[in-house]
Amino acid sequence: MKNDLEMPFSSVLLLAHFCFAQTDYAPYFYDNGPNSNNGNMALLNLSEDTPKGTQIYVLNGTDPEVQPVKYGMTFEPGSKEYFRVHPKSGTVTLIEELDREVNFKMYLSNVSVFVMDANDERPQFQTMPSIVDVPENTTSGSSIYKVQAVDRDTGSGGSVTYFLQSSEPSTKFAIDHHSGVLWIKPGETLDYEKSHTYFITVVAKDGGGIYKGKQQVMSSSATLTINVIDTQDTPPVFVGTPYFGYVYEVSSPGSEIFTVFAKDGDMDNPNPIIHSIESGADGVFAINKTSGCITLKVYPAELRREIFNIKVKASEVSPEGKLLDFAVTTVTIRVVDLNNHPPTFFGENGPQNVFELTMYEHPPEGEFLRGLKITVNDSDQGSNAKFHLRLVGPGHMLRVVPQTVLNEAQVTILVEDSAAMDFEKSQFLTFKLLAVEIDTPERFSATADIIIHLLDTNDNAPKFSSDFYITRIPENSPGGSSVMSVTVSTEHSRHYKHKKINMFVILSRLSRPWLIFHYNFYVKAEDTEGKYSLAEVFVTIMDLNDHSPAFNENSLEKTMVIGAPVKIEAIDEDAEEPNNVIEYSIMKSDPDDIFNIDADTGEIKLKPYIKSMDIIQNISSNKDCTWSVVVQAKDRGSPSFSTTKVVKIDITEATQLKGPLTSFLLKSRENPMQFLGLVSGVIIIMVFVTVFISTVIYVRNVKSNKILPSRRIIQRKRKPWGQDDFHQPFREECCGVKFRNEDLEIPTADNINCNNNVKGCFHRTPPSPPDAPVMPPPLPSHFRHGDREWTVPTVSASVASKTKKRSDRCKDNPVNTALVSELKLRLEQKNMANRY
């Protein structure tokens, strides 16, 4: 098999011809070895930089019959002819240029000609040029990119080494000469605030080699762009420092002394700033944490110092409310007074009242205008040198910092509304910068004009005619139907060119209205340059009356107790009123005029005059007291839908039992699962209480068995049964007196286990409770003064004596008692029936 580069460009036949073919012996070539330049051309090495037309070899052959020989080459059809041989001399001449990277081996019949490499190829970069994003907090020594270049030459000419080409000797990056790995130099760091982008030229060189007889080193270069990504690593920066503030004689508590301004040093992703006073205020100054305004808390006469050096801290706040980096500055506040100089604006060359600046439209908000160098000064001292700075102009595009100045300050103009600084609206902006004294009767002032020339940028995106659209569609709208039409207009830079585009919002699929009643989504209009705008669309699904009321099948068979209602229920699956409002009515009952139904709730009651089963028996001959009532449930929609069902009602007499348990059991007849749930809950509670009591008894018994060996246990003899006095069980005698025996020895050691192993053990009287608070807590809303106060029962540790058997005369026969109760109950029921 041949290598891909071993593509034979010809199939050549070397022949030696007889001039006279009288014998049968064939001519042959001399084999002088691979280092010879004549012979049979076997294993010939030929450099690829050999010039075309060079005589590269001499064929040398003979005939056994010493006849003249003729040399020639026969090429296969379609193959390229690289050589030509002289028929008589055998001289072989190169007639085509060689390229080892295309073919490095040629086959001529049984002879191979090798093309030797020359250093004629440059290294080729595989992934360059390229752009790499690197966070600014990447540590020094970190690898950030790998450069790869390939040289198709062989040997030293095919080896590649890498270098950085830079005019700056102190570049922050280095490259491994062999692997091509680019990394940050040790001790070097990236800082987005200092430089956003680095352009690095990478050079790839080969190891050099011979080309056309000379030593040659070839190289190539490519540019790598490194973008530094901003991270939260820069603390806040105070603008317009140093800060000086003054307190004047006319100041009062609440007066604004000075306003500091700080912003996040990370310009691309700034965090909010809050201000606080660290020290130096002596409790007489306060600061607004949001605006940074320092105010006076007392009258100037109460100040005990002339100069206050207040440390003000500006802290970044994360979106989660966590304090991040911070910066601290000093605000010097002096207590002074006097006035005779107005404020004056200064430029770089002295007093100036007109300042001009050229900048691009829509600068970032919070950025200060770098081309303006304005200083304001008032030569007075104290309150006479205190003045306000105010910027007057169109809208609220810019803001001046600081707003309150004492003596002198560097004026900084900050961008407040970037969108308003629009080249398409105005190509230049004019503002008035005012400096007005605050606490002087003269109110000296100064003005300066600030003229800003805006440069145009491509900043206009398609714009919807409205920020939001509202529409309503019926719930049965088919998919593919038009929901609404929105209008988009576009503006191009420098000239107003409006183009209105109508866009139609098409309904894809509508969910069932009782699941989703409202939809809101955004539509996007994007131009060819990728600028776009969004508008929100609110779609309300209008409910249609398309569902009939459906009865709850569990409510179609009821048991009615005389005097109590039964309730049936129907549900309408429509989403809105009045489509889902149901009215109940009785369509038919046999006999008529027995039942009433509440049209809104569906409660069925007997007519008021029916108060007993006897009346029902007189009305109808139906002895089983089961009635069928045809009930209709009808909604109030348009058109209205209704459903009719037969409700079977079993009428029964009211029971004599009363109380909440009886009421619950009667209701449970209609819902037996409720009763089963109650029984299950009671069983679970009883099991839990049993386990708890068993655990407590077990723990107490374990403790009771731990009796100290040094203590004696003396049991008191039991009294005869006759000695116990049970006729006065509630007499004022404590249990300790009853078990007292003067003849027995009472152990001095206490029973620390407090169990029944020591019959004379008494629980110590608990300490008296703490004093009650002056005002007791309010009673709960359901508490009544007549309610019994329940206390937690306690278990006595004493052993109760068995009581004597009562005589049979003192006991009532339970059988007789039950018979008497049954007779009384039947007599009362009969009397009630006779009344009606």
Stockholm file with secondary structure:
# STOCKHOLM 1.0

chainA/1-836         MKNDLEMPFSSVLLLAHFCFAQTDYAPYFYDNGPNSNNGNMALLNLSEDTPKGTQIYVLNGTDPEVQPVKYGMTFEPGSKEYFRVHPKSGTVTLIEELDREVNFKMYLSNVSVFVMDANDERPQFQTMPSIVDVPENTTSGSSIYKVQAVDRDTGSGGSVTYFLQSSEPSTKFAIDHHSGVLWIKPGETLDYEKSHTYFITVVAKDGGGIYKGKQQVMSSSATLTINVIDTQDTPPVFVGTPYFGYVYEVSSPGSEIFTVFAKDGDMDNPNPIIHSIESGADGVFAINKTSGCITLKVYPAELRREIFNIKVKASEVSPEGKLLDFAVTTVTIRVVDLNNHPPTFFGENGPQNVFELTMYEHPPEGEFLRGLKITVNDSDQGSNAKFHLRLVGPGHMLRVVPQTVLNEAQVTILVEDSAAMDFEKSQFLTFKLLAVEIDTPERFSATADIIIHLLDTNDNAPKFSSDFYITRIPENSPGGSSVMSVTVSTEHSRHYKHKKINMFVILSRLSRPWLIFHYNFYVKAEDTEGKYSLAEVFVTIMDLNDHSPAFNENSLEKTMVIGAPVKIEAIDEDAEEPNNVIEYSIMKSDPDDIFNIDADTGEIKLKPYIKSMDIIQNISSNKDCTWSVVVQAKDRGSPSFSTTKVVKIDITEATQLKGPLTSFLLKSRENPMQFLGLVSGVIIIMVFVTVFISTVIYVRNVKSNKILPSRRIIQRKRKPWGQDDFHQPFREECCGVKFRNEDLEIPTADNINCNNNVKGCFHRTPPSPPDAPVMPPPLPSHFRHGDREWTVPTVSASVASKTKKRSDRCKDNPVNTALVSELKLRLEQKNMANRY
#=GR chainA/1-836 SS CCCTTCCCSCCCEEEEEESSCCSSCCCEECCCCTTCSEESCTTEEEETTCCTTCEEEEECEECTTCCCEEEEEECCTTCCCCEEECTTTCEEEECSCCCTTTCSEEEETTEEEEEECCSCCCCEESSCSEEEEEETTCCTTCEEEECCEECCSCGGGGCEEEEEECSCTTCSEEECTTTCEEEECTTCCCCTTTCSEEEEEEEEEECCEEETTEEECCEEEEEEEEEEECCSCCCCEESSCSEEEEECTTCCTTCEEEECCEECSCSSSCCCEEEEEEESCTTSEEECTTTCEEEECSCGGGCCCSEEEEEEEEEEECTTSCEEEEEEEEEEEEECCCCCCCCEEEETTEECSEEEEEEESSCCTTCBCTTCCEEEECCCCGGGGEEEEEEESSTTCEEEECSEEESEEEEEEEESCTTTCCTTTCSEEEEEEEEEESSCSSCCEEEEEEEEEEECCCCCCCEESSSEEEEEEETTCCTTCEEEEEEEEECCSSSCCCEEEEEEEECCCCCCTTTCSEEEEEEEEECTTSCEEEEEEEEEEECCCCCCCEECGGGSEEEEETTCCEECCEECCCSSTTTTCEEEEEEEESSSSSEEECTTTCEEEECTTCCSHHHHHHHCCCTTCEEEEEEEEEECSSSCCEEEEEEEEEEECCCSCCSHHHHHHHHHTTCHHHHHHHHHHHHHHHHHHHHHHHHHHHHHHHHHTCCCTTSCCCCCCCCCGGGSCCSCTTSSCCHHHHTCCTTSCCCSSCCTTCSTTSTTCCCCCCCCCCCCCSSCCCCCTTCCTTSCCCCCCCCCCSCCCCCCCCCGGGSCCHHHHHHHHHHHHHHHHHHHHHHC
#=GC SS_cons         CCCTTCCCSCCCEEEEEESSCCSSCCCEECCCCTTCSEESCTTEEEETTCCTTCEEEEECEECTTCCCEEEEEECCTTCCCCEEECTTTCEEEECSCCCTTTCSEEEETTEEEEEECCSCCCCEESSCSEEEEEETTCCTTCEEEECCEECCSCGGGGCEEEEEECSCTTCSEEECTTTCEEEECTTCCCCTTTCSEEEEEEEEEECCEEETTEEECCEEEEEEEEEEECCSCCCCEESSCSEEEEECTTCCTTCEEEECCEECSCSSSCCCEEEEEEESCTTSEEECTTTCEEEECSCGGGCCCSEEEEEEEEEEECTTSCEEEEEEEEEEEEECCCCCCCCEEEETTEECSEEEEEEESSCCTTCBCTTCCEEEECCCCGGGGEEEEEEESSTTCEEEECSEEESEEEEEEEESCTTTCCTTTCSEEEEEEEEEESSCSSCCEEEEEEEEEEECCCCCCCEESSSEEEEEEETTCCTTCEEEEEEEEECCSSSCCCEEEEEEEECCCCCCTTTCSEEEEEEEEECTTSCEEEEEEEEEEECCCCCCCEECGGGSEEEEETTCCEECCEECCCSSTTTTCEEEEEEEESSSSSEEECTTTCEEEECTTCCSHHHHHHHCCCTTCEEEEEEEEEECSSSCCEEEEEEEEEEECCCSCCSHHHHHHHHHTTCHHHHHHHHHHHHHHHHHHHHHHHHHHHHHHHHHTCCCTTSCCCCCCCCCGGGSCCSCTTSSCCHHHHTCCTTSCCCSSCCTTCSTTSTTCCCCCCCCCCCCCSSCCCCCTTCCTTSCCCCCCCCCCSCCCCCCCCCGGGSCCHHHHHHHHHHHHHHHHHHHHHHC
//
